[in-house]
Amino acid sequence: MYSQRQLDRARKLAYEHSGISLAANKDVMISNRLDKLKRLLGNENIDEVLALHESGKNIDIFISAFTTNKTNFFRESFHFEDLKDRVVKKAIESSAGLKIYCSAASTGEEPYSILMTIEEAKEQHANPLFNYSVIATDIDKEVLRHAQEGIYEFNKNADDFPLWIKPSQYFKRREHPNKHGEHLIKIKDILSRKIKFDQMNLMSPKYPFNTNEFDVVFCRNVLIYFNQDDQNAILKKLFGTLKVGGTLYLGHSESPLGLSPYVERCGQNIFIKTKEF
Ligand SMILES: C[S@@+](CC[C@H](N)C(=O)[O-])C[C@H]1O[C@@H](n2cnc3c(N)ncnc32)[C@H](O)[C@@H]1O
């Protein structure tokens, strides 16, 4: 058990280093994360662990322990259908390229789903030369390592992929090193060469992108971890990177908040930028 003071020290560190806002009812979750942190650092003394992070050391490990990285391929699959049937279709018809930003990429399933969607759309519209790129960021270096490696456990029972995706085009099978008879899947080069992963904190005062740089921004299932003021500030910065006419995809319980007058809703948590903020 941790004291209230220890929990509050962890809460303060999480906010300072990631913007993650942990309400009073999250004490059990904080306790679980502190357990994880002790394991990661191999130190059972939580006061020493907290003091280490308070002095600015090993912050990446702290962030890794405190972020929630739940994701899967084609999560909220209607967003990928919209990307394929509206956004990519339109870009192909107008001979434009696409630049896409995935802002909380976690272990990579979301940005690789974006890439597979575009590859399928290219095939569907018989346009193999369609030009696009995806930039994917996350604050957590550990999940980015996984994303870059691009190796996932294949679960025979999971219907991870929509019927219109041909997974064998995008994954190589690999023997599982530990589980006999099981296998892993590794992202093929045709996808990995189209994507760039980078670490970025959405709370940073300035993002390393140009104004109106992207045609599409994915910001899904991450805003929920921030307080309302920070959500507004993040949305405003992301919005600045999106072109007028570009599409913003948000997670199922997220909304554009203060940006509402500047967007048009065109589907479930799908927003088109209509004018500059
Ligand atoms: C629940 S996952 C969502 C992943 C994916 N977008 C999806 O919808 O499946 C949230 C991700 O947000 C990342 N995250 C949390 N705080 C962040 C911050 N301040 N800046 C950037 N990423 C952050 C976490 O590391 C985690 O990988």
The ligand as a Gaussian input file, in Angstrom:
#p B3LYP/6-31G(d) Opt

LIG

0 1
 C       -4.858000       4.225000     -25.352000
 S       -3.500000       4.524000     -26.410000
 C       -4.344000       4.912000     -27.926000
 C       -3.592000       4.367000     -29.112000
 C       -4.287000       4.601000     -30.457000
 N       -4.365000       6.001000     -30.764000
 C       -5.646000       3.964000     -30.508000
 O       -6.646000       4.672000     -30.531000
 O       -5.721000       2.726000     -30.525000
 C       -2.960000       6.154000     -25.857000
 C       -1.548000       6.490000     -26.287000
 O       -1.335000       7.866000     -26.011000
 C        0.006000       8.040000     -25.613000
 N        0.161000       9.296000     -24.862000
 C       -0.213000       9.568000     -23.598000
 N        0.139000      10.822000     -23.243000
 C        0.734000      11.353000     -24.334000
 C        1.312000      12.619000     -24.605000
 N        1.360000      13.589000     -23.686000
 N        1.848000      12.833000     -25.825000
 C        1.814000      11.857000     -26.781000
 N        1.290000      10.637000     -26.580000
 C        0.750000      10.393000     -25.368000
 C        0.299000       6.804000     -24.775000
 O        1.682000       6.525000     -24.675000
 C       -0.482000       5.720000     -25.525000
 O        0.341000       5.004000     -26.389000

